Amino acid sequence: MFSKLKLFVKLMCGYAIALLSLVCRKREGIVFIGMSSNSHFIDNCKYLYLYMHENGHAVVWVTQSQSVFDELRGRDLPVRLLNNRNDFNYLLGVKVLVVDTISWVGDYKYFYLYGAKKIQLWHGIGLKRIELNAPEIVQMTSLYERLCGRFARYDFIASPSKFSTENYLQPSFELPMKCFIHSGYPRNDIFFEGLKNSDIGVDSDVEARVIKKKNKGGNIILYAPTFRDSARAPIGQDEITMLNQFAQAKNIYFIFKFHPFVNFDLDKLDVGFSNIDLYPAKNDIYPLFKYVDLMITDYSSIYIDFLLLDRPVLFYCYDYSEYLAQDRGMVFDYDEMTPGDKAYNFKELIEKISSNLTTDTHEHSRKKIRDLIFEHRDHLSSYRITKYLLNLKLI
């Protein structure tokens, strides 16, 4: 009984703050809150923020991470640290909020930002069901969580295409079609044109090693699997050892980029690996895509963006049946939406890595999926979003 009363009081305090947000005078400018509001400066928010700042628009990056705050302030970029009540009161006057995940709602931010126009950039088109289109997520979300913004409503959601909106985003957020703009994703602009300060959030040490290997004629392979709901590691030590030996023999350099939810530390394994680098889960991998010759993934949405570079993708789906049974279901047919060879065990993985580095047989199928997902293949996603906001007089 006491716990329910405590939740009720917290909720009433939250909606009292929400009322203040509705009546508070709004200041000009756009506030960005990135992934988890904590130690991330990555993804679509990062690239739209940098683009808009570079083009003279009033923007502020809001973070609860001292390290992110120090990094951005050191580059003379507009940033604000949230660490006390006065800092949170700043959010009451926000006119336009831009986010790319759902985690921004925590720590009462949903209530402080209740009166702001909300723009959701999201973080990709994938295979898995998400949000309101994932029955297990809906069922496990309590009424209290819903009232605290778990399924927040947005005024505008960025999308890479009409197909992506109709088949993935609209069923997931249940908003009218007029709320979606087919702009493309800002993080993909970096594939086609550089952007000042985009090196922030990139692991420069890993990048330097990759460049060194590339300059010596090595092939760079990015292994980027998704997370399992169990959070188990997607590959074991014995397999990593064999993969490293294979890489040494074939002049290959692997980058492992795991999801932040995956519990994995290469340094804690028993031996070192000369040809494998573990890229920090919370760092921005997108500027390194230009070095990658082959991507290996499973059910992650990361390969969708990689299609824009028109390079081979290999799908290591050793636990396909188990994944479908224990994790979230899929929106699309797996075989139809994955334009690349499939490896169902480690032996097949090794064989198909070799063949994919010498022969590309999936150019046509990659183009087919790429043209479905993306209406644009250029560096203008941030420009299109900015123009849209200007037309609405939000900036």
Order of alpha helices (4+ residues) and beta strands (2+ residues): alpha-beta-alpha-beta-alpha-beta-alpha-beta-alpha-beta-alpha-alpha-beta-alpha-beta-alpha-beta-alpha-beta-beta-beta-alpha-beta-alpha-alpha-beta-alpha-alpha-alpha
